[in-house]
Amino acid sequence: MSPLTALPGRAWLILAGALLVCLGGRPAIAVDAMAPAGPLPFQPGEELVYQIRWSFIPAGTAILKVLAPEKADGRPAQHFSLSVTTNRFIDTFYRVRTRVDGWTDMAVSHSVLYRKMQREGRHRRDVAVSFDWHAQTAHYTDSYRGKSRSSALLPGAFDPLSAAFYFRTLTLKKNMEIVYPVSDGKKCVVGRGTVVAREKIKVGGIVYDTWVVVPEIKHVGGVFKKSKHAKIHLWITADRRHLPVRLTSKVIVGHFVGDLVAAHGTLD
């Protein structure tokens, strides 16, 4: 078996989406998300393109987009998307063609809808999750597998994609701990990350002034759970755009890197 076939789709989403949370067990406590600080650091039309590498081998492309607001659950909502595509070489081992969409309220304080069309190797899912805040319940359906269920929500919970954009609304500082609840519709857990340093790095020929964030990975499954010294590091710019420019992951099957290679429609 190729090491790439051992890498689950969730790990691809972590590398591509910057702090997309792979969900595991339930949290022991409920923690409210912190309120966004100031104006949003992104706008409709933003498109961030990442190259994903496995060790030194180019593996694929991930694209994050901020789409035009639209109605979800009868109310105006922010709309975010992520698409992940492996290249022709990696397709021969583990073909990925996945699209994820997340909708939040306009203030990006909680999710209202989440959809995932997963095509990764032999894995097929067509997931929709609606967030019922009156009942504090997430309703999960997988039309491809014919499965459905409901689960309790923690206040201010985000779907795995929108969590990445919520994270960008925060003003970071060294030693800051970031705490927010995340739900994939099946379970709701508390995501955590720590700002460990401020560092200048060169990505795609551009030098960025960044904050380095280390997310907690106790809720991350697959190869992360099997890797004794697994770690994820995220570099996010210290300017008002809060761009995720690099994400690295060290796991049992190797070293993975997601680098920002193009950015369109960002704030000036």
Secondary structure, DSSP 8 states (H G I E B T S, - for coil): --GGGGS-HHHHHHHHHSS-----S--SS--------SS-S--TT-EEEEEEEETTEEEEEEEEEEEEEEEETTEEEEEEEEEEEE-HHHHTT--BEEEEEEEE-TTSSSEEEEEEEEEETTEEEEEEEEEETTTTEEEEEETTTTEEEEEE--TT-B-HHHHHHHHHTS---TT-EEEEEEE-SS-EEEEEEEEEEEEEEEETTEEEEEEEEEE--TT--THHHH-TT-EEEEEEESSTT--EEEEEEEETTEEEEEEEEEEES---
